[in-house]
Amino acid sequence: VFLSSEGDYGPGVRLVARMPNVLRRPAKLGRWDALMFSIEWRGREIEVFVSREALDDLGHFRETRPEPEYVALFDKHRGRILKASAAAIDAGRVTPDRRVHLISDDFPERGG
């Protein structure tokens, strides 16, 4: 029997979930130039949008880069992005259509 997540417990075998579970990795920038991906956190499926401004700050980009470079930032900064996603969700910033939007201010320690 597959168990869905609940509270701090992840899906399937009950492991402590310190980070959201990525359901769909980002493959490209979506509408409005945001990096989009799906996560499951505390039993809820959420679409996360990371603004291009936040991505530019994370990557120390001074000018627009090719789309694959923005997508690669997800892998490079996965932990930070997922931690910011969880914090935004826990702070009640989920829209009625189950979306959360991350901006530069969600990453106080930018870059690196």
N, C-alpha and C positions, 0 to 999 in steps of 0.2 A: 504494500500500500504506500503510495507516494503522499507525503504530507506537505501541505503548503506552509509557507513561513508564517510565523506568529510572534509578535514582540521582537525579542532579540534572537529568536531561533530561526535558522535558515530553512529552506525547503528540503524535502527528502529526509535524510537522516538528520536528526536534531543536533545541529552544530551551532555554536554561538555565532551569530551574524554581526560582525563588526563593520562590514561594508555591504552596500547593496549588491545584489546579484544582477549581473548584466544579462539581459534577455536577448537584446539585439545590439550588436556592436555598430558603431558609426561606419558608414561606407562612403559617405560624401557629405558635403555641406548641403543643407536643405534650403528651404525658402528663407528669405531674410538673412542668408549667409550664416546661419547657425549650425553648429555641429549637433546632430540629433542622434539619440540612442535611447533604448528602453531599459529600465531597471525594475527590479522587484525589491521593495523595502517595506518591512514590517507588514507583510501580507497584502500590499498594494502594488499594482503595476502602474508605473509612472513613465511618461515621456520626458526626457531631459533635453533642454536646448542650451548650449553653451554659445554665448555671443561671439562674434568674430573679434570684437574688441578684447574680450577676455582671452581668447586664443592668441591674439597678437601679443598680449602681455605675457602669457605663459611661455610663448616661444621667443620672446624678446624680438619680435618682428617689427621693423620700422616701416615696412611697406608691404603691400599685398603679396602673398606668396601663392604658388600653385596649390590647388585643392588637396592633393595627396599630402602635402606638408602639414596642413591643418588636421587631416585625419590621423596622421602619424603622432600628433601631439596627444591624442587619446591614450595611446600605448605608453608614451614617455611619461605622462602625468596622470596615469589611470588612478592611482591611489588618492591623489589630491582632488581630482575631479569627482570621484565617487564619494569622498568624504564631504566635499562641498554640497553634492547632491543630497546626501543624507541630512546634513545640517539644514538645508533649505526646506526639505520636506518636513523635518521635525519642527521647524519654526512656523509651519502652517502656510507656506508659500505655494502650495499646490493649487492650481486653478480648477474650476469646476470640471473641466474636460481632462483632468489628471495630467497636467503638464507643470513643469517647473522650469523657470528660466534663470540661468546663471550668468552673472555679469562679473566684471573685473573685481568689484568689491567683495565677491564671494571667495576670492583667492588672496588673502592678505599677504601671504609670502609668495609673490609672483616670481615666475622664472625658475631657473636652476634645475 
